[in-house]
Amino acid sequence: MCGQSQLRESVLEWSLPVVHDCLREFYLQHFPARSAAFTLLSQLHFKLWTSLITSDFEAARTDAATLDRKAGGLKPGFDLCAAANRYVAAEVLDLSLRRFRRMPEEAMRNHQELLNILLRLAPKAAVSQAKPAFRRAA
């Protein structure tokens, strides 16, 4: 069975180049290439994904706050960072399905790890407002 650190290495090995390319492609749809906004957002967002994939959650919190602050000043008319995350997630999950189609256990572990990352990217308000379905024993 694959350990958590091995799983992180596996996801890190193949997903970071995909994440990088997807973020650049996404931000090119909204900003001119080589513009300050394109460069800043694609780099900051990649840093956030890298922190999440490598389990550096303290850095990820800082990266997310910085990204939100910088993106918030651009006012594109929609939640740019959330849209970028959906774009990246769809591509990474699709690639994982295709890459590991003959290795269902590896695919399942990768999907679980990627879903954990996506849950950390979800808006905090949606998570904090959700009511628990059960009560934990004291």
C-alpha positions as CSV (number, residue, x, y, z in Angstrom):
1,M,0.0,0.0,0.0
2,C,1.2,3.4,-0.9
3,G,2.0,5.7,2.1
4,Q,0.9,9.3,2.3
5,S,4.3,10.7,1.6
6,Q,4.7,8.4,-1.5
7,L,1.3,9.5,-2.7
8,R,2.2,13.2,-2.4
9,E,5.4,12.5,-4.3
10,S,3.4,10.7,-7.0
11,V,0.9,13.5,-7.4
12,L,3.7,16.1,-7.2
13,E,5.7,14.3,-9.9
14,W,3.1,14.4,-12.6
15,S,0.6,17.1,-11.6
16,L,2.7,20.2,-11.1
17,P,3.7,20.7,-14.7
18,V,0.0,20.3,-15.6
19,V,-1.1,22.8,-13.0
20,H,1.5,25.3,-14.2
21,D,0.4,25.0,-17.9
22,C,-3.3,25.1,-17.0
23,L,-2.9,28.3,-14.9
24,R,-0.9,30.0,-17.6
25,E,-3.5,29.0,-20.2
26,F,-6.4,30.1,-18.0
27,Y,-4.9,33.5,-17.2
28,L,-4.0,34.1,-20.9
29,Q,-7.7,33.9,-21.6
30,H,-8.2,36.9,-19.3
31,F,-5.0,39.0,-19.5
32,P,-2.5,39.8,-22.3
33,A,0.6,37.6,-22.2
34,R,3.5,39.3,-20.4
35,S,1.2,41.7,-18.7
36,A,1.9,42.4,-15.0
37,A,-1.5,40.9,-14.1
38,F,-0.9,37.7,-16.1
39,T,2.6,37.2,-14.6
40,L,1.6,38.0,-11.1
41,L,-1.6,35.9,-10.9
42,S,-0.2,32.8,-12.7
43,Q,2.9,32.8,-10.5
44,L,1.0,33.4,-7.2
45,H,-1.6,30.8,-8.0
46,F,1.0,28.2,-9.0
47,K,2.8,28.9,-5.7
48,L,-0.5,28.2,-3.9
49,W,-1.1,24.9,-5.7
50,T,2.5,23.9,-5.0
51,S,2.1,24.5,-1.3
52,L,-1.1,22.5,-1.2
53,I,0.4,19.5,-3.2
54,T,3.5,19.5,-1.0
55,S,1.3,19.7,2.2
56,D,2.7,23.0,3.3
57,F,-0.6,24.2,4.6
58,E,0.8,27.2,6.5
59,A,2.4,28.5,3.3
60,A,-0.8,27.7,1.4
61,R,-2.9,30.0,3.8
62,T,-0.4,32.8,3.2
63,D,-0.3,32.2,-0.5
64,A,-4.1,32.1,-0.7
65,A,-4.4,35.4,1.2
66,T,-1.8,37.1,-1.1
67,L,-3.5,35.7,-4.2
68,D,-7.0,36.9,-3.0
69,R,-5.6,40.4,-2.2
70,K,-3.9,40.8,-5.6
71,A,-6.8,39.3,-7.6
72,G,-9.3,41.3,-5.7
73,G,-7.8,44.5,-7.0
74,L,-8.4,43.5,-10.7
75,K,-12.2,43.3,-10.5
76,P,-12.8,41.0,-13.6
77,G,-16.5,40.7,-12.8
78,F,-16.3,37.1,-11.4
79,D,-14.3,35.1,-8.9
80,L,-11.2,34.7,-11.1
81,C,-9.3,32.5,-8.7
82,A,-12.2,30.1,-8.1
83,A,-12.7,29.8,-11.9
84,A,-8.9,29.1,-12.3
85,N,-9.1,26.4,-9.7
86,R,-12.1,24.7,-11.4
87,Y,-10.2,24.9,-14.7
88,V,-7.1,23.3,-13.2
89,A,-9.0,20.7,-11.3
90,A,-10.9,19.5,-14.3
91,E,-7.8,19.1,-16.3
92,V,-5.8,17.4,-13.5
93,L,-8.7,15.0,-12.7
94,D,-9.2,14.2,-16.4
95,L,-5.5,13.5,-16.9
96,S,-5.4,11.3,-13.8
97,L,-8.3,9.3,-15.1
98,R,-6.6,8.8,-18.5
99,R,-3.1,8.2,-17.1
100,F,-4.1,5.7,-14.4
101,R,-7.0,4.0,-16.2
102,R,-5.3,0.6,-15.9
103,M,-4.3,1.1,-12.3
104,P,-7.6,1.7,-10.5
105,E,-6.1,1.7,-7.0
106,E,-3.5,4.3,-7.9
107,A,-6.2,6.4,-9.7
108,M,-8.4,6.2,-6.6
109,R,-5.5,7.3,-4.3
110,N,-4.7,10.2,-6.7
111,H,-8.3,11.3,-6.9
112,Q,-8.6,11.2,-3.1
113,E,-5.5,13.3,-2.7
114,L,-6.6,15.8,-5.4
115,L,-10.1,16.0,-3.8
116,N,-8.4,16.9,-0.5
117,I,-6.5,19.7,-2.2
118,L,-9.8,20.9,-3.8
119,L,-11.5,21.0,-0.4
120,R,-8.7,23.2,0.9
121,L,-9.3,25.5,-2.1
122,A,-13.1,25.7,-1.4
123,P,-14.4,29.0,-0.1
124,K,-14.2,29.1,3.7
125,A,-17.7,30.6,4.0
126,A,-19.3,27.5,2.4
127,V,-17.4,25.2,4.7
128,S,-17.9,27.2,7.9
129,Q,-21.7,27.6,7.3
130,A,-22.3,24.0,6.7
131,K,-24.0,22.2,9.6
132,P,-22.6,18.9,10.7
133,A,-24.6,15.9,9.8
134,F,-23.8,14.2,13.2
135,R,-22.5,15.1,16.6
136,R,-19.2,13.8,17.8
137,A,-19.0,12.0,21.1
138,A,-17.2,14.0,23.7
